[in-house]
Amino acid sequence: MANMNMIQALNSAMDIMLARDPAVVIMGEDVGYFGGVFRCTDGLQRKYGEHRVLDSPISEGGIMATAIGMGVNGLRPVAEIQFADYIYPAFDQIVSELARLRYRSAGDFWAPVTVRTPCGGGIRGGQTHSQSPEGIFTHVCGVKVVMPSNPYDAKGLLISAIEDDDPVIFFEPKRIYNGPFDGDANKPAVPWTTHPKGDVPEGYYTVPIGKSDIVSAGTDVTILTYGTMVHVAEAAAQRGNIDAEIIDIRTMIPLDVDTITSSVKKTGRCVIVHEATRFSGFGAELTATVQEECFWHLEAPIQRVTGWDTPYPHAFEWEYFPGQERVVEALELVMEPA
């Protein structure tokens, strides 16, 4: 075991896969010589060479087209989009080509591409460096969508993603890149070096794609969440003195419906928390799933705590960022007697 933050865990995952499989290549803007804008690929080009860790032009569409070509021809590319906000120029390549390749060729061709991209706010990034577009990709048939909340899961899920024969969109919450924070979204970001790390095996291991994690067991209410919001939810439950069962979704597609519905049927109450905008956010799909599967077990209407339906503001970042107070309010609302 080693004490790692999420950046170190992701770096370790790529290091291990580059060593294990000569078909694995890393590519993206500044991932090589510079080691990535967040240093997730630091040292990998020096260790494995420019043919395995490639610096690309500033062209997200070009990065994705190249990765698809690599995948079709037997490689396992890990393509980094420097910020999730920049993924839109590659959206057509992902939706029209990458996601549909196996289906349209009746299984004759596939492209095992992993798309890594930092997402979310909390670092004063403003509207063009703080978006959470995961819900958009959950609407695309043919890709898997993953977002870890801690270093252990980040490493194990990334290894699973790289080994998967289907394309995986791998979102990395940059607010917790250097370790889980204390869940207080009502204050400015503190230096990343102050965040605690996590125990992570130094060698190879996997975390299965398609399986949620019960972060804490409880009987009063189920909280469904993922990414940075896992830590906000934990802090809010403690603050409100509520015995909440917190489920880290981890994998949005494929969704672990069994774990979710078993929990809600036990508690009878459900609060959904995510940082992305509310309207048509992934929380809406979670709400529909719980409503369909658990209707006769619900003791109160399902509540959602999300970002606002506006561009991510720079000046009012902490009013936008779903914090403990808003989560506590939702928890108290579902706990009111019928």
VOGU-3710 file (C-alpha; in Angstrom, 3 decimals, decimal comma):
1> manmnmiqal> 0,000/0,000/0,000  1,043/3,568/-0,653  -0,453/6,883/0,395  -1,589/8,498/-2,867  -3,750/11,358/-3,981  -5,922/10,959/-7,066  -3,282/12,400/-9,416  -0,712/9,905/-8,184  -3,218/7,047/-8,384  -4,132/7,872/-11,989
11> nsamdimlar> -0,459/8,202/-12,884  0,215/4,810/-11,293  -2,621/3,207/-13,273  -1,246/4,484/-16,582  2,297/3,548/-15,609  1,228/-0,016/-14,836  -0,760/-0,392/-18,056  2,014/1,045/-20,223  4,362/-1,543/-18,699  1,899/-4,467/-18,948
21> dpavvimged> 0,574/-3,911/-22,446  2,655/-2,568/-25,362  -0,602/-1,671/-27,141  -1,377/1,036/-24,562  -0,505/4,581/-25,627  -1,173/7,931/-23,958  -1,994/10,999/-26,034  -3,239/14,532/-25,522  -2,291/18,163/-25,178  0,820/18,599/-22,993
31> vgyfggvfrc> 0,663/15,041/-21,626  4,244/14,213/-22,605  7,103/16,595/-21,937  5,041/18,762/-19,580  3,389/15,837/-17,802  -0,148/17,186/-18,181  -1,646/20,432/-16,932  -2,494/18,677/-13,636  0,626/16,427/-13,786  -1,373/13,214/-14,127
41> tdglqrkyge> 1,051/11,928/-16,777  4,202/13,325/-15,183  7,290/11,249/-15,968  5,567/8,782/-18,282  7,094/10,093/-21,519  10,574/10,022/-20,001  10,011/6,422/-18,947  8,284/5,031/-22,049  9,315/7,364/-24,845  7,633/9,706/-27,288
51> hrvldspise> 6,047/6,863/-29,263  4,058/5,668/-26,234  3,230/9,038/-24,645  2,442/11,522/-27,389  1,943/15,278/-27,260  -0,876/16,233/-29,616  -1,832/19,481/-31,348  -4,541/21,616/-29,747  -7,332/19,851/-31,604  -9,813/17,796/-29,616
61> ggimataigm> -11,467/16,507/-32,777  -8,058/15,471/-34,064  -7,166/13,771/-30,786  -10,349/11,730/-30,879  -10,112/10,842/-34,574  -6,532/9,678/-34,082  -7,483/7,654/-30,993  -10,287/5,925/-32,885  -7,906/5,025/-35,708  -5,406/3,679/-33,205
71> gvnglrpvae> -8,079/1,606/-31,486  -9,392/0,091/-34,709  -5,853/-0,954/-35,599  -5,114/-2,813/-32,380  -3,864/-0,181/-29,936  -5,434/0,837/-26,626  -5,196/4,633/-26,607  -5,806/6,690/-23,493  -6,737/10,109/-24,845  -6,715/13,077/-22,507
81> iqfadyiypa> -9,008/16,042/-23,126  -7,338/18,726/-21,034  -10,618/20,008/-19,540  -14,101/18,500/-19,900  -15,195/21,917/-21,146  -13,089/21,310/-24,272  -14,606/17,953/-25,154  -17,369/19,363/-27,350  -15,271/19,666/-30,545  -14,690/15,908/-30,165
91> fdqivselar> -18,341/15,146/-29,467  -19,235/14,257/-33,040  -16,300/11,838/-33,287  -17,306/10,201/-29,989  -21,019/9,919/-30,784  -21,019/9,224/-34,514  -17,905/7,068/-34,774  -16,466/5,773/-31,503  -19,717/4,855/-29,761  -21,325/3,182/-32,786
101> lryrsagdfw> -18,390/1,364/-34,306  -19,058/-2,061/-32,798  -22,799/-1,858/-33,535  -22,552/-0,600/-37,101  -19,946/-3,267/-37,999  -21,954/-6,072/-36,338  -19,034/-6,686/-33,976  -16,360/-6,906/-36,660  -14,600/-3,730/-35,458  -14,212/-1,961/-32,153
111> apvtvrtpcg> -12,037/0,738/-30,658  -10,986/0,298/-27,004  -10,467/4,015/-26,373  -10,365/5,547/-22,901  -11,094/9,277/-22,811  -9,759/10,921/-19,644  -10,918/14,432/-18,793  -10,934/16,631/-15,659  -14,387/17,940/-14,755  -16,219/20,055/-12,211
121> ggirggqths> -15,525/23,265/-10,337  -14,065/24,323/-7,058  -10,774/25,682/-8,394  -11,959/29,160/-9,510  -11,956/28,030/-13,135  -14,996/29,980/-14,294  -17,455/28,931/-16,962  -14,926/27,426/-19,390  -12,970/25,303/-16,900  -15,639/24,036/-14,478
131> qspegifthv> -18,313/22,143/-16,391  -19,689/18,700/-15,552  -20,988/17,276/-18,855  -21,257/13,644/-17,761  -25,030/13,573/-18,262  -24,637/14,340/-21,965  -22,577/11,201/-22,520  -24,942/8,949/-20,582  -27,419/9,598/-23,408  -25,009/8,123/-25,970
141> cgvkvvmpsn> -25,471/4,414/-26,663  -22,164/2,568/-26,941  -19,938/4,334/-24,412  -19,403/3,686/-20,722  -19,281/6,667/-18,335  -17,213/6,632/-15,141  -16,430/9,176/-12,402  -14,406/8,132/-9,297  -14,498/9,936/-5,956  -11,260/8,748/-4,339
151> pydakgllis> -7,728/7,610/-5,242  -8,348/3,874/-4,746  -11,316/3,826/-7,113  -9,591/6,162/-9,562  -6,703/3,769/-10,110  -8,753/0,578/-10,191  -11,430/2,013/-12,469  -8,890/3,511/-14,883  -7,138/0,152/-15,245  -10,532/-1,465/-15,893
161> aiedddpvif> -11,345/1,232/-18,446  -8,078/0,752/-20,338  -8,600/-3,027/-20,431  -12,224/-2,695/-21,557  -12,890/-3,388/-25,244  -15,621/-0,736/-25,296  -14,986/3,020/-25,191  -15,016/4,636/-21,744  -15,464/8,334/-20,939  -13,513/8,723/-17,703
171> fepkriyngp> -14,338/11,923/-15,793  -11,914/13,069/-13,089  -13,220/15,621/-10,528  -10,346/18,075/-10,331  -11,564/19,562/-7,024  -10,392/16,332/-5,353  -7,390/15,562/-7,559  -5,113/15,889/-4,561  -7,330/13,977/-2,182  -10,856/14,159/-0,716
181> fdgdankpav> -11,615/17,531/0,841  -13,633/18,147/3,976  -16,952/18,537/2,163  -17,279/22,239/2,953  -18,341/23,820/-0,329  -19,148/27,104/1,389  -15,593/28,360/1,530  -12,954/29,025/-1,139  -10,657/26,245/-2,244  -7,749/25,640/0,082
191> pwtthpkgdv> -4,336/24,614/-1,231  -4,564/21,132/-2,705  -1,585/19,929/-0,696  -3,657/20,115/2,497  -6,120/17,438/1,376  -5,722/13,954/2,840  -4,623/11,104/0,612  -5,789/7,508/0,460  -4,302/4,029/0,765  -3,787/2,619/-2,725
201> pegyytvpig> -2,059/-0,643/-3,729  1,122/0,100/-5,644  0,618/-2,792/-8,061  -2,067/-3,939/-10,473  -5,703/-4,237/-9,367  -9,094/-3,390/-10,828  -12,359/-1,913/-9,638  -15,263/-3,290/-11,693  -17,067/-0,946/-14,075  -20,826/-1,108/-13,486
211> ksdivsagtd> -20,762/-1,554/-9,711  -21,629/1,178/-7,195  -20,045/1,473/-3,756  -21,929/1,818/-0,478  -19,743/4,454/1,172  -21,635/4,324/4,459  -24,560/2,185/5,534  -27,659/3,792/6,997  -31,377/3,360/7,558  -32,943/6,843/7,402
221> vtiltygtmv> -32,406/7,921/3,795  -30,440/6,928/0,685  -28,131/9,518/-0,879  -27,180/8,806/-4,499  -24,141/10,747/-5,622  -20,716/10,575/-7,279  -17,432/12,438/-7,686  -16,755/15,419/-5,427  -20,303/15,355/-4,099  -19,659/12,085/-2,248
231> hvaeaaaqrg> -17,594/14,050/0,272  -20,151/16,856/0,490  -22,879/14,278/1,136  -20,859/12,606/3,887  -20,229/15,936/5,602  -23,885/16,959/5,260  -25,198/13,719/6,767  -22,867/14,131/9,744  -23,825/17,784/10,107  -27,545/16,971/10,045
241> nidaeiidir> -27,077/13,959/12,346  -28,916/11,798/9,837  -28,271/8,073/9,437  -27,857/8,186/5,668  -26,866/5,353/3,379  -24,518/7,022/0,901  -24,050/5,298/-2,435  -21,192/6,356/-4,688  -22,569/5,649/-8,178  -19,006/5,575/-9,643
251> tmipldvdti> -20,264/4,208/-12,986  -23,164/6,021/-14,591  -23,234/3,728/-17,619  -23,707/0,834/-16,995  -25,735/1,758/-13,917  -25,845/-0,510/-10,877  -29,631/-0,454/-10,498  -29,740/-3,337/-7,998  -27,618/-1,594/-5,358  -29,612/1,621/-5,743
261> tssvkktgrc> -33,052/0,056/-5,533  -32,155/-2,272/-2,664  -31,044/0,724/-0,618  -34,075/2,895/-1,384  -36,467/0,039/-0,643  -34,760/-0,289/2,750  -34,732/3,407/3,689  -37,874/4,595/1,903  -36,320/7,968/1,161  -33,920/9,265/-1,489
271> vivheatrfs> -31,819/12,387/-2,062  -29,773/12,747/-5,248  -26,726/15,046/-5,310  -24,585/16,098/-8,270  -22,636/19,168/-9,293  -23,920/19,388/-12,879  -26,912/21,505/-13,808  -30,319/20,248/-12,678  -32,444/20,183/-15,850  -31,830/16,928/-17,768
281> gfgaeltatv> -28,890/16,180/-15,476  -28,035/12,579/-14,606  -30,059/13,017/-11,418  -33,200/13,030/-13,554  -32,400/9,515/-14,794  -31,686/8,380/-11,252  -34,992/9,880/-10,127  -36,891/8,063/-12,875  -35,183/4,775/-12,046  -35,992/5,040/-8,331
291> qeecfwhlea> -39,569/6,097/-9,083  -40,125/3,148/-11,421  -38,498/0,529/-9,210  -39,279/1,763/-5,680  -42,582/3,674/-5,891  -44,452/1,610/-3,298  -41,541/1,878/-0,845  -41,123/5,663/-0,936  -42,168/7,595/2,162  -41,447/11,045/0,654
301> piqrvtgwdt> -40,837/12,639/-2,753  -37,333/12,218/-4,150  -35,181/15,329/-3,736  -32,381/16,591/-6,011  -29,516/18,900/-4,986  -27,562/20,109/-8,006  -25,784/22,987/-9,652  -27,946/25,786/-11,009  -29,225/25,957/-14,588  -26,751/28,665/-15,526
311> pyphafewey> -23,194/28,831/-16,856  -20,722/28,133/-14,062  -20,045/31,565/-12,524  -16,594/32,732/-11,531  -17,560/35,357/-8,956  -20,249/33,213/-7,284  -18,617/29,810/-7,494  -19,514/28,777/-3,957  -23,145/29,776/-4,384  -23,299/27,507/-7,443
321> fpgqervvea> -21,346/24,603/-5,962  -23,871/22,363/-4,110  -22,792/22,649/-0,495  -23,583/21,064/2,834  -26,389/23,467/3,697  -28,400/22,659/0,580  -27,897/18,916/1,086  -28,933/19,140/4,751  -32,096/21,015/3,739  -32,989/18,258/1,281
331> lelvmepa> -32,292/15,553/3,866  -34,469/17,283/6,452  -37,241/17,727/3,889  -37,460/14,012/3,053  -37,279/13,147/6,744  -40,370/15,213/7,635  -43,310/13,102/8,820  -45,793/12,286/6,048
//
